[in-house]
Amino acid sequence: ESGLSNTRYAIFLSARSMPEAAQQRLAPFEEQGHNQAIFAEAKARSLAAEAKLAAALEVLMDYQETYGGLHPRQLELLGDFYHKNGESDQALIAWKAALLAGSKSNNLAQKVK
């Protein structure tokens, strides 16, 4: 099993409200995946599914600060987490960055409005 397939599966598990299972999938790949945006997304999603929004935000912000270059999907997710955390200004910045990065999300334009 590859780290990428497990990371994608962890995102799926998080979406199904199975954060513990997602984190178990990610744990063996923590070292090799820490510098990959999709790994940061999977980790953040699993934390958010456990209602650990501050920790989820921190994962994405740390990744962006350290490595830069979150992909549009992760930028939108960052905006979603900011919004859920009551930080509307930060959410708008992240969502606009996702648009500028070429997001193909159907909901993103509505979120910006």
N, C-alpha and C positions, 0 to 999 in steps of 0.2 A: 504494500500500500504506500502510495506517495503522500507527502505532506500536503500537496495541493488538493488531491481528492478528499483527504480527511478534512482539510480546511473548508472546502465547499460543503461537505457533509455536515460539518459543525454549524455552518450558516443555516442549513436546512433544519437541523435539530433545534436551533435557537428560535427559528420562526415557528416551530411547532411547540414552543414553550417547554423545551427539554434542555435547559441550560447546563445541568450537571453532566448529561451525556455529551453535550457539545464540548464542555471543558475537558472531559476525559479524552475525547478525540484529539483535542489540540495539544494536550500536555506533552506527548512524546516529541512533538515537532516545534516546541517553544524556541529552542535554540536556533534551529535552522530557519524558522519562519519569522523571527522577530523583525526582520528588515523587509518584509513583504507587506504591501498595503492590504492584500486580501486576508492575510493572517490577522492584521490589526482589526480589520472589519469583523472577522469571525469572533475574535476575542471580545470586542466591544458589544457585538450583538448578544453573545452569551451572557455577558454581565448585565446588559439592559434587560434581558429576559428574566433575570433574577432580581429585578428592580434595584440594581446597583448602577443607577444612571450616572452618578458622579464618577465612578470608576470607569464606566464605558466612555464617557467624555474624555477622561484623562488618557485612556489608551490611544484614542484617535488624535488628540492634541499632541501627545508625546511623539507619536509616529510622524505627524506632520512637521513638528519642530525638528526632530532628529533627521528624518530622511526627506521631508518635503514630498510633494507630488502625490497627494491623495488623488485617486481617480474620481471622476464625476459621481459615481454611485456612493463612494465613501464620503465625499463632500456633502452630498445630499443627506446622508445618514447623520453626519456631524450636525448639520442644520436641524434635523429632526430631533436629535438629542438636546440641542440647545433650546429648541422650542418647548419640548417637554419639561425642561428645567426652568422655564420662565425667562429665558434670555433671548428675547425676540430680536434684538439688534444683532447679536452674534449669529443667530439662526439665519437672518437675512443675508449677512455677509457670506456665510458658508453656502447658502443656496445660490446666491449670485455667482460665487466662484464655481459652483457646479455647472451653472449655465455657460459661463465663459469657457469652461474646460470641455464643453461639447456634450453635456448630458443629453440623453435621449429620453429621459423620464417624462411620462405623460402628465404627472402630477406636479412637477417642479414649477412650472410657470404659474400655476394656481397658488402654490405656496408663497411665491415671491409677491404676488398681488396681495 
